[in-house]
Amino acid sequence: MGFCLKRELKRAKILVDESFFECCDIFTKRVLSYSKTHNITALKTKEEIERNIFDSVYPVKFLPPLKKILDIGTGAGFPGLILSFALKESEIFLSEPILKRSAFLYLIKSECTLKNVKILNKRVEEIEPFKADLITSRAVSSTKTLLSLGRKFCKKDSLFLFYKGEGLKEEIKFLKDFDYRIYEREKRKYLLMKGCYDI
């Protein structure tokens, strides 16, 4: 049996409304067509895209209500754009400096009428600081680098959520005195941290 997004969300007890699936359908079709001419992601099939959608939205299981979210290096939309489909009450800022990717994000924002999304076509270092309730990233940067990049957007009770792989244990040895938790799903490790730290 192949991967079914609706089935997996139900199994994980992640509640989303019908508009979430409508946006996912638009997003999936656009990724497949856009990728024929623009290299915005390595994903080539509907199943691959849906698996990445599920990966992006999975933390909704354990996240509290959030007013402002910043996604560092959104790329084709993982995880920030996907989170915006599910978290309609959150204002979500997508930092993506590469023009063809941010153009794609604008296309999906328009077609899905996403009023809660702000696209920032610049590197996170160039963004005017504001305070976010959640700073997230599925980019390849190290935890230490991401914490440093997110520092100016952090308040004392901000959360950091990083999507990591099996090498996480080595990468976070420096976190021993930090307030963090790891949620695991298959090979994915979701690192959730609270508070601002000098590193």
C-alpha positions, 0 to 999 in steps of 0.5 A: 500500500502506498503512502496516503497523506489523509490516512497518515494524518488520521493515524497520527491524530493530527487534525486539519480542515478540508482547506489543508488538503485543498492547499496540499493538492494545489501545492503538489501539482505546482511542485510537479509542474514547476520542477520541470523548468525550475530546480526548486526541489529534488522531489519528483513524485506525488508520493515524495511530496506528500511524505515531505508534507507529512514530515513538515506538518507532524510537529503540529502534534506537540506544538502549542498555539503560536502567534508568529512563526519564522521559517529560516530557508523555506526553499520550496515550502518545507516546513513553513509554507506547509505549516501555514496550511494547518496553522491558519491563526499563526502569522508565518514569515518565510525567509527564502533568498533564492528568487525562483523559490520565493516566486514559487512561494508567492504563487502558492500563497496567491492560489491558496489565498494564504492571508497568514503568510509573509514571504521575505525574499532575503537571507535571514541575516538581512531581515529586520528583527522581530520577535517570533514565538517559534523559529524553525528550519529544515535547512541543512545548517547545524543546530549551532548555526541555526540558533545563532541565526535565530537569536535576534528573533528570540524572546525568553519563551520562544521555541526553536524547532529544527528538523534533523536526521540521525546524526543529531546526537553528535550535533547537540552535545553542546546542548547539555545545559539547554532546555530541549526535547527530541520527538522521533518519527522513523529517521526524523528527529524533531528538536524542540528547544525553549528560550534564548541562549548565548552560544 
